[in-house]
Amino acid sequence: MKSPVSLCTGVTYDRASIQRWLDSGHRTCPATRQPLPSTDLVPNLTLRRLIHLWSSTSSSNSAVANEISSSTDPLPALRDLVGFFSDPVIEDPEKNRLLAVGGLAPALAAQIVKEDAGLETVEAAIRVLALILSMDAINESNKRVAISTLLADLDGSASALSAVLQKGGSLESRIDSARVLDSILSSSSDCVAEEAKISIAERPELIPELVRLIGGETKVDPAAADAGLRCLTGILTAAGRRLRV
């Protein structure tokens, strides 16, 4: 796909392909079979930007990762990635292929622990990681790479995730932080990972914040309650292992 465009049904196609479909007299969406009240083609700018970045990818590194790492303002690229991974139209193999190229997970982890990164940038990086780690469509090998990059600077990663859990600009960002922490806590056990889980479990600020996330300030949000409970369960499980040792 070189020039992605969307129909009024919200489905994105390559411009040349959908134009041939329309020129042949069809007035339905090929994917949904819905009648088209309009045949206007709207450019999908987010996907086009990612395609452009991907087209310049080398065999050893991702141009997307390079832009996040080297840009003075990585926020637009991070927001593009949020759109890319959350877009149901983009096929699962494409999402896994972008991760498999290499460099993306370390670039995201680096933004989280970067001292001069703004809150919005940190939250956007955490959002991308939360999508990667919580989606069933993402291969376990790609998830393990993402978790490993967070474990490489566990203290920095855990501190940043805790800070967003405490002071995040939105409920969504706090949910994302809890989901990333839960992914680390629920990862496959080995000696290094077990110590990492215990280190997270021993952070005194987490349990009060997770309880606040579960209960809500005004009303209970189902997504927040689920993320908070899962993370809290992981913390208590890790703490229980410490006591048994």
Secondary structure, DSSP 8 states (H G I E B T S, - for coil): --SEEE-TTS-EEEHHHHHHHHHTT--B-TTT--B-S----EE-HHHHHHHHHHHT--SSS-HHHHHHHH-S--HHHHHHHHHHHH-TTS-HHHHHHHHHTSSHHHHHHHHHH-TT--HHHHHHHHHHHHHHHH-TTS-HHHHHHHHHHHHHTHHHHHHHHHHHHHH-SSHHHHHHHHHHHHHHHTS---HHHHHHHHHHHT-TTHHHHHHHHHH-SSS--HHHHHHHHHHHHHHHHHHHHHHH-
